Amino acid sequence: MKRLPLRHRLPRIAAIAALWIVAAAAQAQTDPLPSWNDGPAKRAIVAFVKDTTDKAGPKYVAPEARIAAFDQDGTTWVEQPNYGEAMFAFDQLAVELDKHPRLKYIEPFKTVMSGNQAAIAKLTNEDLLKIAAAITHSGMTVPQFQQNVKDWLASAKHPRFHRPYTELAYQPMLEAMQYLRANGFKTYIVTGGGQDFVREYAQQVYGVPPEQIVGSAADTTFGYDKDGKAVLTKTHKTLFVDDKAGKPLAIHLVIGARPIIAFGNSDGDQQMLEYTEAGDGPHLMLLVHHDDATREYAYGPASKVGTFSEAMHAEATKRGWTVISMKNDWNRIFSWE
Amino acid sequence: MKRLPLRHRLPRIAAIAALWIVAAAAQAQTDPLPSWNDGPAKRAIVAFVKDTTDKAGPKYVAPEARIAAFDQDGTTWVEQPNYGEAMFAFDQLAVELDKHPRLKYIEPFKTVMSGNQAAIAKLTNEDLLKIAAAITHSGMTVPQFQQNVKDWLASAKHPRFHRPYTELAYQPMLEAMQYLRANGFKTYIVTGGGQDFVREYAQQVYGVPPEQIVGSAADTTFGYDKDGKAVLTKTHKTLFVDDKAGKPLAIHLVIGARPIIAFGNSDGDQQMLEYTEAGDGPHLMLLVHHDDATREYAYGPASKVGTFSEAMHAEATKRGWTVISMKNDWNRIFSWE
């Protein structure tokens, strides 16, 4: 066939291109998880939602039982070089230590003030809780603490991405939350982080209201301010630590029902996933694997560092839990990319 | 005017009566609180709902902040001759004591087993918690406990009303809850009773799902059953007692936001009402006064017995809290009347 000169072919090429763009746009509109590449993780989520919402199907779950639990640090937002809340605590600590200078010579505060990132990275969860509870929160009224968090979120920037922490949520996870909610699921954050911290931004960042944040909690005391108005004040005393076996306990305490889908990224989420798996009806357990040093960070079973151990990875594989590869399953990590 | 004989007047009387019935039915349909008599309590609730949902008005409250807190025992259902949960615990105790016969000689179990209602009525909250935690719940898996509650609810009858406890909710309060929900409020039970107990019937009785039950809570331990499935087991250890100053603490812990309307009936609700009152926006505080020995029970400031003290009544009056008279404000107490 004789080929037409380019100038005659152009309208046809343009028409095809236009059709292709329209088709791609339609595809994007109907795909609830556009930042997820087609693959086992995306397919598992979509199949689970279709199955549990299909009234005629054998895996149908009534809306009130559609409970989705998301770990936060490393699952729905960046947790490197440290938890957002730890970064907040460090910044608050620098301000507060002027009022308690003797603490500069006591661990874990000494390490924090040294600025030695390697040593800071090795602080235990207990150390971090000590910092959070003892220095920045204890003796502070709840409204004052809430204001401090708000102020910090408005000014602090992540050391690598140079963005506010609230912009470091993973776009694919935001889509998964939105997709689940659009299908009648109630989305909960179930985090080792402090409830009062996460509640200050979870609605804005994740669309999750305060009552759907399950986190570690310190006790509060009830009293009255100078005007005689009732006020709560934060104390040192830990009520519960929402990590490892503490996660199912906190889920039972605050939600009173078992999740049917749960997302985690570390050994700290194992019991929550086991608890989800032990439910009578359909359930889906997923773990984010940080295997993308270029776009985010690499830690976990592939790199053999961090809190997602090889043993946990082997267990997940054995049990058929879905491992999400950030590198392969996510075509976009942040909304601003 | 010459009066017509009755047989001629009848059609006209019938027509007027029919109109009156239609008007009354229309009234009943539009009245969201038909079991409430017109009076200050009903007017306060209706005005509050109208004000907080009027977008153009100065007292508008966004839907996410429309949080309503209801104490349970004595506020939304009968608490005489004892809390429903205590009745459950006593019944369970009789069964369980065969397994631990030596406890029959130790207080408070000795008193309970004596059957002396006057002595039983004097048991402190701490005694009741001991009974609940130590005997009936500790060492029991959560699903087993839930089954026990279900079984008890299906068989137990109230000693005076000879009805299942789940039929002893106050109809006016059920209407208030429904009315609030229809206006975008989220209704919470905030009870000194155990979360795990109340959650078993709250959806059915009040239309309140498990995650909106804030109650006293014992710790649980995480483990595995014989099939290796994750399971939670109840323990002795009290996490928090949701009474008096414990109520605002539990509200903050579980809800993370302040109620704008709160219903109570005793000194145990004072701090919850103060916490509600301390909010920046509109708020309404209400207390049920049990002053109707004929239809229910009389205790509280008028009869000078019970847990709603004269001091609390004076404080409520001073602060402008609304006191609901069961006798005068409610034309019906139970749905089956």
Interface residues (C-beta under 8 A of the other chain):
Chain A: E64 V142 K186 Q195 D196 R199 Q203 P209 P210 E211 I213 A217 D219 T220 T221 F222 K229 A230 V231 L232 L239 F240 A245 P248 L249 H252 L253 V254 I255 G256 A257 Q271 E274 Y275 E277 A278
Chain B: E64 V142 K186 Q195 D196 R199 Q203 P209 P210 E211 I213 A217 D219 T220 T221 F222 K229 A230 V231 L232 L239 F240 A245 P248 L249 H252 L253 V254 I255 G256 A257 Q271 E274 Y275 E277 A278
